Amino acid sequence: MTFTNHPPRVRRVPGPRRSGPCRAAARAAAAALLLSACDGGTRFSLVSQGVERRATVDRPAARPAAGPRPLLVVLHAGLLSGASTRGELEPLPAMARRAGVALAFPDAGSLFWNDGSLSRALPRALSAEGDDFGFLDALIASLVADGAADPAAIHIAGVSNGGMMALRYACARADRLASVAVFMATMPLEAERDCRPARPLPVLMVAGTADPVVRWTGEVELLGGFATLQRRMSVPASFGFWRRANRCAGLAPTRPLPRRGRGSEPDVLVHAASGCAGGVQTLLYEVRGGGHRLSAGDDWTLLRLLGRATPDIEPGALLLDFALEPGRVPGLGAGRPHAGPGP
């Protein structure tokens, strides 16, 4: 796995000045560990295709002879930002620091990622025209070039429209990636023609059966169901696409994740392909009754319109576990196979 393009011009943007405990921590011997928690990560700037682009980056604490670390790139949902997604995935940054994993939360070039599919179906005022694909290439190449990231351990993940962008990137850069994981995202209909991964790739998909935005059946709708923006593959069809791409032989018995919530809250069934080429994991976490929500917790009115989240999944921990050990099924206990129908 090699990155042949020349590293772009990079500029690190200092965060706002802090006072009180954070300033004191920055002067202490443990500043390298504490400063990221105080200022929300390092703002990282680079010039890609003549345009300044930014990301929030978390680097593990330096250790002698540690060398490059695994890198997890997380793409935010439409209308949001890398920094807001980093906050929603807490305590992922602290967990990644302890595990020796670098994190990057890049910002899209506009309100949505230019994934080459949904971006074309958006209204003109929301359309994404920037070269987000080239930006991701440049961001990863820069972090590899300065020794922060191991080029053999690049993982990409995304949420909603960010997940669609991550899937597009995985289609074209499977030879550069170690895994791809997405929440609430499906494959475009044209993927059967256009997506030709260069090699088998560990894949994790998480989707809710009652998602009102990226529906289980494949439609992408405006909040409230006022209009359908695009028809994509259904969640089961998207999972089937990656099972075929990974040359999987079949499906293992479906198993439930251990319950953390009450009986009325959405639960999770794990569908795992079996006999995939190279032994890669190809997984679908079906959140039964789950909506367009990344994590449980806040329940204010607008979030209720997006449906319910499951307390049985900690998204940040799930992403980190899959990146660190893409050969296993994260979060799965020793429960019995579920007798219900799979996708």
C-alpha positions as a Markdown table, in Angstrom:
| # | Residue | x | y | z |
|---|---|---|---|---|
| 1 | Met | 0.0 | 0.0 | 0.0 |
| 2 | Thr | 1.7 | 3.2 | -1.1 |
| 3 | Phe | 0.8 | 6.9 | -1.5 |
| 4 | Thr | 2.7 | 8.2 | -4.4 |
| 5 | Asn | 1.4 | 11.8 | -4.6 |
| 6 | His | 3.6 | 14.5 | -3.2 |
| 7 | Pro | 2.6 | 15.8 | 0.3 |
| 8 | Pro | 0.5 | 19.0 | 0.1 |
| 9 | Arg | 1.4 | 22.2 | 1.9 |
| 10 | Val | 0.3 | 21.8 | 5.5 |
| 11 | Arg | -0.4 | 24.4 | 8.2 |
| 12 | Arg | -1.5 | 23.6 | 11.7 |
| 13 | Val | -4.0 | 26.1 | 12.9 |
| 14 | Pro | -3.7 | 26.8 | 16.7 |
| 15 | Gly | -6.8 | 26.5 | 18.7 |
| 16 | Pro | -8.2 | 29.3 | 20.9 |
| 17 | Arg | -6.3 | 30.3 | 24.0 |
| 18 | Arg | -7.4 | 28.6 | 27.1 |
| 19 | Ser | -7.4 | 29.6 | 30.7 |
| 20 | Gly | -7.7 | 27.9 | 34.1 |
| 21 | Pro | -7.1 | 24.2 | 34.4 |
| 22 | Cys | -6.4 | 23.7 | 30.6 |
| 23 | Arg | -3.7 | 26.4 | 30.6 |
| 24 | Ala | -2.1 | 24.9 | 33.6 |
| 25 | Ala | -2.3 | 21.4 | 32.1 |
| 26 | Ala | -0.6 | 22.7 | 28.9 |
| 27 | Arg | 2.4 | 23.8 | 31.0 |
| 28 | Ala | 2.6 | 20.4 | 32.8 |
| 29 | Ala | 4.7 | 17.5 | 31.8 |
| 30 | Ala | 1.5 | 15.7 | 30.7 |
| 31 | Ala | 0.6 | 18.5 | 28.3 |
| 32 | Ala | 0.7 | 16.3 | 25.2 |
| 33 | Leu | -2.0 | 14.1 | 26.6 |
| 34 | Leu | -4.2 | 16.8 | 28.2 |
| 35 | Leu | -4.1 | 19.6 | 25.6 |
| 36 | Ser | -6.2 | 17.6 | 23.1 |
| 37 | Ala | -8.9 | 17.1 | 25.7 |
| 38 | Cys | -8.8 | 20.8 | 26.5 |
| 39 | Asp | -9.0 | 22.3 | 23.0 |
| 40 | Gly | -10.9 | 19.6 | 21.1 |
| 41 | Gly | -8.1 | 18.3 | 19.0 |
| 42 | Thr | -5.6 | 20.0 | 16.8 |
| 43 | Arg | -7.0 | 22.0 | 13.8 |
| 44 | Phe | -5.1 | 20.8 | 10.8 |
| 45 | Ser | -5.0 | 22.8 | 7.5 |
| 46 | Leu | -3.7 | 21.8 | 4.1 |
| 47 | Val | -4.0 | 23.1 | 0.5 |
| 48 | Ser | -5.6 | 20.6 | -1.8 |
| 49 | Gln | -6.3 | 21.5 | -5.5 |
| 50 | Gly | -5.5 | 25.1 | -4.6 |
| 51 | Val | -8.1 | 25.2 | -1.9 |
| 52 | Glu | -7.4 | 25.4 | 1.9 |
| 53 | Arg | -9.1 | 22.5 | 3.6 |
| 54 | Arg | -9.3 | 21.6 | 7.3 |
| 55 | Ala | -9.6 | 18.7 | 9.7 |
| 56 | Thr | -9.5 | 18.1 | 13.4 |
| 57 | Val | -6.7 | 15.7 | 14.2 |
| 58 | Asp | -5.9 | 13.7 | 17.3 |
| 59 | Arg | -2.4 | 12.2 | 17.6 |
| 60 | Pro | -1.5 | 9.6 | 20.2 |
| 61 | Ala | 1.1 | 10.6 | 22.8 |
| 62 | Ala | 4.6 | 10.2 | 21.5 |
| 63 | Arg | 6.5 | 7.2 | 22.7 |
| 64 | Pro | 10.1 | 6.4 | 21.9 |
| 65 | Ala | 10.4 | 4.3 | 18.8 |
| 66 | Ala | 6.6 | 4.0 | 18.5 |
| 67 | Gly | 6.7 | 4.7 | 14.8 |
| 68 | Pro | 3.6 | 5.5 | 12.6 |
| 69 | Arg | 0.3 | 4.6 | 14.1 |
| 70 | Pro | -3.0 | 3.3 | 12.7 |
| 71 | Leu | -5.2 | 6.1 | 11.4 |
| 72 | Leu | -9.0 | 6.3 | 11.6 |
| 73 | Val | -10.5 | 8.9 | 9.3 |
| 74 | Val | -14.1 | 9.7 | 10.3 |
| 75 | Leu | -16.4 | 11.7 | 7.8 |
| 76 | His | -19.2 | 13.7 | 9.3 |
| 77 | Ala | -22.9 | 13.7 | 8.3 |
| 78 | Gly | -24.2 | 16.4 | 5.9 |
| 79 | Leu | -24.7 | 19.8 | 7.5 |
| 80 | Leu | -22.4 | 19.0 | 10.3 |
| 81 | Ser | -18.6 | 19.2 | 10.8 |
| 82 | Gly | -15.6 | 17.1 | 11.7 |
| 83 | Ala | -15.4 | 18.8 | 15.1 |
| 84 | Ser | -19.0 | 18.2 | 16.0 |
| 85 | Thr | -18.7 | 14.5 | 15.0 |
| 86 | Arg | -15.7 | 14.2 | 17.2 |
| 87 | Gly | -17.7 | 15.5 | 20.1 |
| 88 | Glu | -20.6 | 13.2 | 19.4 |
| 89 | Leu | -18.2 | 10.2 | 19.4 |
| 90 | Glu | -16.8 | 11.0 | 22.8 |
| 91 | Pro | -14.9 | 9.3 | 24.5 |
| 92 | Leu | -13.4 | 8.0 | 21.2 |
| 93 | Pro | -10.5 | 10.5 | 21.2 |
| 94 | Ala | -9.3 | 9.5 | 24.7 |
| 95 | Met | -9.8 | 5.8 | 23.9 |
| 96 | Ala | -7.8 | 6.2 | 20.7 |
| 97 | Arg | -4.9 | 8.0 | 22.5 |
| 98 | Arg | -4.7 | 5.1 | 24.9 |
| 99 | Ala | -4.8 | 2.6 | 22.1 |
| 100 | Gly | -2.1 | 4.4 | 20.0 |
| 101 | Val | -4.5 | 5.3 | 17.1 |
| 102 | Ala | -4.5 | 8.6 | 15.3 |
| 103 | Leu | -7.8 | 10.2 | 14.4 |
| 104 | Ala | -8.8 | 12.6 | 11.7 |
| 105 | Phe | -12.1 | 14.3 | 11.4 |
| 106 | Pro | -12.0 | 16.3 | 8.1 |
| 107 | Asp | -14.6 | 18.9 | 7.0 |
| 108 | Ala | -16.4 | 18.6 | 3.7 |
| 109 | Gly | -15.8 | 21.3 | 1.1 |
| 110 | Ser | -19.5 | 22.4 | 1.4 |
| 111 | Leu | -22.5 | 21.4 | 3.5 |
| 112 | Phe | -22.4 | 17.9 | 2.1 |
| 113 | Trp | -19.7 | 15.5 | 0.9 |
| 114 | Asn | -19.3 | 15.3 | -2.9 |
| 115 | Asp | -19.8 | 11.5 | -3.0 |
| 116 | Gly | -20.5 | 11.6 | -6.8 |
| 117 | Ser | -24.0 | 10.2 | -6.2 |
| 118 | Leu | -26.2 | 11.8 | -3.6 |
| 119 | Ser | -24.3 | 15.1 | -4.2 |
| 120 | Arg | -25.8 | 15.2 | -7.7 |
| 121 | Ala | -29.4 | 14.7 | -6.4 |
| 122 | Leu | -29.3 | 17.5 | -3.9 |
| 123 | Pro | -31.0 | 20.9 | -4.5 |
| 124 | Arg | -28.6 | 23.4 | -6.1 |
| 125 | Ala | -28.3 | 25.4 | -2.8 |
| 126 | Leu | -27.0 | 22.3 | -1.0 |
| 127 | Ser | -25.0 | 20.7 | -3.9 |
| 128 | Ala | -21.4 | 19.7 | -3.2 |
| 129 | Glu | -18.9 | 20.6 | -6.0 |
| 130 | Gly | -15.5 | 20.4 | -4.2 |
| 131 | Asp | -13.0 | 17.7 | -4.8 |
| 132 | Asp | -13.5 | 15.9 | -1.6 |
| 133 | Phe | -12.0 | 12.7 | -3.0 |
| 134 | Gly | -8.7 | 14.5 | -3.8 |
| 135 | Phe | -8.8 | 16.2 | -0.4 |
| 136 | Leu | -9.0 | 12.8 | 1.4 |
| 137 | Asp | -6.1 | 11.5 | -0.7 |
| 138 | Ala | -4.1 | 14.6 | 0.3 |
| 139 | Leu | -5.0 | 14.5 | 4.0 |
| 140 | Ile | -4.0 | 10.8 | 4.3 |
| 141 | Ala | -0.8 | 11.4 | 2.3 |
| 142 | Ser | 0.1 | 14.3 | 4.6 |
| 143 | Leu | -0.4 | 12.3 | 7.8 |
| 144 | Val | 1.6 | 9.4 | 6.3 |
| 145 | Ala | 4.4 | 11.8 | 5.2 |
| 146 | Asp | 4.9 | 13.4 | 8.6 |
| 147 | Gly | 5.0 | 10.0 | 10.3 |
| 148 | Ala | 1.7 | 10.2 | 12.1 |
| 149 | Ala | 0.0 | 7.4 | 10.2 |
| 150 | Asp | 1.0 | 3.9 | 9.1 |
| 151 | Pro | 0.2 | 3.6 | 5.4 |
| 152 | Ala | -0.6 | -0.1 | 6.0 |
| 153 | Ala | -3.2 | 0.7 | 8.6 |
| 154 | Ile | -5.5 | 3.4 | 7.2 |
| 155 | His | -9.2 | 3.0 | 8.2 |
| 156 | Ile | -12.1 | 5.1 | 7.0 |
| 157 | Ala | -15.5 | 5.6 | 8.5 |
| 158 | Gly | -18.5 | 7.8 | 8.0 |
| 159 | Val | -21.9 | 8.8 | 9.1 |
| 160 | Ser | -24.9 | 9.3 | 6.8 |
| 161 | Asn | -23.7 | 11.3 | 3.8 |
| 162 | Gly | -20.2 | 10.9 | 5.2 |
| 163 | Gly | -20.7 | 7.2 | 5.2 |
| 164 | Met | -21.7 | 7.4 | 1.5 |
| 165 | Met | -18.4 | 9.3 | 0.9 |
| 166 | Ala | -16.5 | 6.6 | 2.8 |
| 167 | Leu | -18.1 | 3.9 | 0.7 |
| 168 | Arg | -17.2 | 5.7 | -2.5 |
| 169 | Tyr | -13.6 | 6.1 | -1.2 |
| 170 | Ala | -13.5 | 2.4 | -0.4 |
| 171 | Cys | -14.6 | 1.5 | -3.9 |
| 172 | Ala | -11.6 | 3.3 | -5.4 |
| 173 | Arg | -9.0 | 3.0 | -2.7 |
| 174 | Ala | -9.5 | -0.5 | -1.3 |
| 175 | Asp | -5.8 | -1.2 | -2.0 |
| 176 | Arg | -4.9 | 1.7 | 0.4 |
| 177 | Leu | -7.4 | 0.9 | 3.2 |
| 178 | Ala | -7.4 | -1.5 | 6.0 |
| 179 | Ser | -11.2 | -1.3 | 6.7 |
| 180 | Val | -14.3 | 0.8 | 6.1 |
| 181 | Ala | -17.2 | 1.3 | 8.6 |
| 182 | Val | -20.4 | 3.3 | 8.0 |
| 183 | Phe | -23.4 | 4.3 | 10.0 |
| 184 | Met | -26.7 | 5.0 | 8.3 |
| 185 | Ala | -25.3 | 4.8 | 4.7 |
| 186 | Thr | -26.1 | 2.7 | 1.7 |
| 187 | Met | -24.5 | 2.1 | -1.8 |
| 188 | Pro | -25.7 | 4.0 | -4.9 |
| 189 | Leu | -27.6 | 2.0 | -7.5 |
| 190 | Glu | -24.8 | 2.6 | -10.0 |
| 191 | Ala | -22.3 | 0.8 | -7.7 |
| 192 | Glu | -22.9 | -2.5 | -9.5 |
| 193 | Arg | -21.4 | -0.8 | -12.5 |
| 194 | Asp | -18.9 | 1.6 | -11.0 |
| 195 | Cys | -17.6 | 0.1 | -7.8 |
| 196 | Arg | -14.7 | -2.3 | -8.4 |
| 197 | Pro | -12.7 | -2.7 | -5.2 |
| 198 | Ala | -9.1 | -3.7 | -5.9 |
| 199 | Arg | -9.1 | -6.3 | -3.1 |
| 200 | Pro | -11.3 | -7.7 | -0.3 |
| 201 | Leu | -11.8 | -5.2 | 2.4 |
| 202 | Pro | -13.2 | -5.5 | 6.0 |
| 203 | Val | -16.6 | -3.8 | 6.0 |
| 204 | Leu | -18.9 | -2.8 | 8.8 |
| 205 | Met | -22.4 | -1.3 | 8.2 |
| 206 | Val | -24.7 | -0.1 | 11.0 |
| 207 | Ala | -28.3 | 0.8 | 10.0 |
| 208 | Gly | -31.7 | 1.3 | 11.6 |
| 209 | Thr | -34.8 | -0.4 | 10.2 |
| 210 | Ala | -36.9 | 2.7 | 11.0 |
| 211 | Asp | -34.5 | 5.4 | 9.7 |
| 212 | Pro | -36.7 | 8.2 | 8.3 |
| 213 | Val | -33.8 | 9.8 | 6.3 |
| 214 | Val | -31.7 | 6.9 | 4.8 |
| 215 | Arg | -34.4 | 4.3 | 4.7 |
| 216 | Trp | -33.8 | 0.6 | 5.1 |
| 217 | Thr | -35.4 | 0.2 | 1.7 |
| 218 | Gly | -32.9 | 2.6 | 0.1 |
| 219 | Glu | -34.7 | 5.9 | -0.3 |
| 220 | Val | -33.0 | 9.1 | 0.9 |
| 221 | Glu | -35.7 | 11.5 | 2.1 |
| 222 | Leu | -35.9 | 15.0 | 3.5 |
| 223 | Leu | -36.6 | 15.0 | 7.2 |
| 224 | Gly | -40.4 | 14.4 | 7.6 |
| 225 | Gly | -40.7 | 12.5 | 4.4 |
| 226 | Phe | -41.7 | 15.5 | 2.3 |
| 227 | Ala | -39.7 | 14.5 | -0.7 |
| 228 | Thr | -37.4 | 11.6 | -1.9 |
| 229 | Leu | -34.0 | 13.0 | -2.9 |
| 230 | Gln | -32.6 | 9.7 | -4.2 |
| 231 | Arg | -33.2 | 6.0 | -4.5 |
| 232 | Arg | -30.2 | 3.9 | -3.5 |
| 233 | Met | -29.6 | 0.3 | -2.8 |
| 234 | Ser | -31.5 | -1.0 | 0.3 |
| 235 | Val | -29.5 | -1.8 | 3.4 |
| 236 | Pro | -29.7 | -5.6 | 2.7 |
| 237 | Ala | -28.7 | -5.0 | -0.9 |
| 238 | Ser | -25.8 | -2.9 | 0.1 |
| 239 | Phe | -24.6 | -5.6 | 2.5 |
| 240 | Gly | -25.1 | -8.1 | -0.3 |
| 241 | Phe | -22.9 | -6.0 | -2.6 |
| 242 | Trp | -20.0 | -6.1 | -0.2 |
| 243 | Arg | -20.5 | -9.8 | 0.4 |
| 244 | Arg | -20.1 | -10.3 | -3.4 |
| 245 | Ala | -17.2 | -7.9 | -3.6 |
| 246 | Asn | -15.4 | -9.8 | -0.8 |
| 247 | Arg | -16.3 | -13.1 | -2.4 |
| 248 | Cys | -18.0 | -14.4 | 0.7 |
| 249 | Ala | -19.4 | -18.0 | 0.7 |
| 250 | Gly | -22.4 | -17.5 | 2.9 |
| 251 | Leu | -23.9 | -16.1 | 6.1 |
| 252 | Ala | -23.2 | -17.1 | 9.7 |
| 253 | Pro | -26.3 | -17.5 | 12.0 |
| 254 | Thr | -27.6 | -14.1 | 13.0 |
| 255 | Arg | -26.8 | -13.1 | 16.6 |
| 256 | Pro | -28.0 | -10.4 | 19.0 |
| 257 | Leu | -25.7 | -7.9 | 20.7 |
| 258 | Pro | -25.8 | -8.1 | 24.5 |
| 259 | Arg | -28.6 | -5.8 | 25.8 |
| 260 | Arg | -27.8 | -2.6 | 27.6 |
| 261 | Gly | -31.1 | -0.9 | 27.3 |
| 262 | Arg | -34.7 | -1.6 | 28.2 |
| 263 | Gly | -36.9 | -4.0 | 26.3 |
| 264 | Ser | -38.7 | -1.3 | 24.5 |
| 265 | Glu | -35.5 | 0.3 | 23.1 |
| 266 | Pro | -34.0 | -0.7 | 19.7 |
| 267 | Asp | -32.0 | -3.8 | 19.9 |
| 268 | Val | -29.2 | -5.0 | 17.5 |
| 269 | Leu | -28.8 | -8.1 | 15.4 |
| 270 | Val | -25.4 | -8.9 | 13.9 |
| 271 | His | -25.3 | -10.4 | 10.4 |
| 272 | Ala | -21.9 | -11.7 | 9.5 |
| 273 | Ala | -20.8 | -13.1 | 6.2 |
| 274 | Ser | -18.8 | -16.3 | 6.2 |
| 275 | Gly | -16.0 | -17.6 | 4.1 |
| 276 | Cys | -14.9 | -14.3 | 2.7 |
| 277 | Ala | -11.7 | -14.0 | 0.6 |
| 278 | Gly | -8.7 | -13.3 | 2.7 |
| 279 | Gly | -10.7 | -13.9 | 5.9 |
| 280 | Val | -12.0 | -10.4 | 5.9 |
| 281 | Gln | -15.1 | -9.6 | 8.1 |
| 282 | Thr | -18.2 | -8.3 | 6.3 |
| 283 | Leu | -20.7 | -7.2 | 8.9 |
| 284 | Leu | -24.2 | -5.6 | 9.1 |
| 285 | Tyr | -25.5 | -4.4 | 12.5 |
| 286 | Glu | -29.3 | -4.2 | 12.1 |
| 287 | Val | -30.7 | -1.8 | 14.6 |
| 288 | Arg | -34.3 | -3.0 | 14.9 |
| 289 | Gly | -36.5 | 0.1 | 15.3 |
| 290 | Gly | -33.5 | 2.4 | 15.1 |
| 291 | Gly | -33.7 | 5.7 | 13.4 |
| 292 | His | -31.2 | 8.3 | 11.9 |
| 293 | Arg | -29.3 | 8.7 | 15.2 |
| 294 | Leu | -25.7 | 7.9 | 15.9 |
| 295 | Ser | -26.0 | 7.5 | 19.7 |
| 296 | Ala | -28.5 | 7.4 | 22.5 |
| 297 | Gly | -28.7 | 10.2 | 25.1 |
| 298 | Asp | -30.0 | 13.6 | 24.2 |
| 299 | Asp | -33.7 | 13.4 | 23.3 |
| 300 | Trp | -34.7 | 17.0 | 22.4 |
| 301 | Thr | -37.5 | 17.5 | 19.9 |
| 302 | Leu | -35.6 | 17.7 | 16.7 |
| 303 | Leu | -33.7 | 14.5 | 17.5 |
| 304 | Arg | -37.0 | 12.8 | 18.1 |
| 305 | Leu | -37.9 | 13.5 | 14.5 |
| 306 | Leu | -34.8 | 11.4 | 13.5 |
| 307 | Gly | -36.1 | 8.4 | 15.4 |
| 308 | Arg | -34.5 | 6.3 | 18.2 |
| 309 | Ala | -31.0 | 5.2 | 18.8 |
| 310 | Thr | -29.9 | 2.0 | 20.5 |
| 311 | Pro | -28.1 | 2.0 | 23.8 |
| 312 | Asp | -26.6 | -1.4 | 22.9 |
| 313 | Ile | -23.9 | 0.2 | 20.6 |
| 314 | Glu | -21.3 | 2.7 | 21.7 |
| 315 | Pro | -20.4 | 4.1 | 18.2 |
| 316 | Gly | -16.9 | 5.3 | 19.1 |
| 317 | Ala | -15.9 | 2.1 | 20.8 |
| 318 | Leu | -17.4 | 0.1 | 17.9 |
| 319 | Leu | -15.3 | 2.0 | 15.3 |
| 320 | Leu | -12.1 | 1.7 | 17.4 |
| 321 | Asp | -12.6 | -2.0 | 18.0 |
| 322 | Phe | -13.2 | -2.7 | 14.3 |
| 323 | Ala | -10.1 | -0.7 | 13.3 |
| 324 | Leu | -7.9 | -2.4 | 15.8 |
| 325 | Glu | -9.2 | -5.9 | 15.1 |
| 326 | Pro | -11.0 | -6.0 | 11.8 |
| 327 | Gly | -10.8 | -9.7 | 11.9 |
| 328 | Arg | -13.3 | -10.1 | 14.7 |
| 329 | Val | -16.9 | -9.1 | 15.3 |
| 330 | Pro | -16.8 | -6.2 | 17.8 |
| 331 | Gly | -19.2 | -6.2 | 20.7 |
| 332 | Leu | -20.6 | -9.6 | 20.2 |
| 333 | Gly | -21.1 | -11.7 | 23.3 |
| 334 | Ala | -21.6 | -15.4 | 23.6 |
| 335 | Gly | -25.3 | -15.2 | 22.8 |
| 336 | Arg | -27.2 | -17.9 | 20.9 |
| 337 | Pro | -27.9 | -17.5 | 17.1 |
| 338 | His | -31.1 | -15.7 | 16.4 |
| 339 | Ala | -33.8 | -17.6 | 14.7 |
| 340 | Gly | -35.3 | -14.7 | 12.8 |
| 341 | Pro | -34.8 | -14.0 | 9.1 |
| 342 | Gly | -31.6 | -12.3 | 8.0 |
| 343 | Pro | -31.1 | -9.7 | 5.3 |
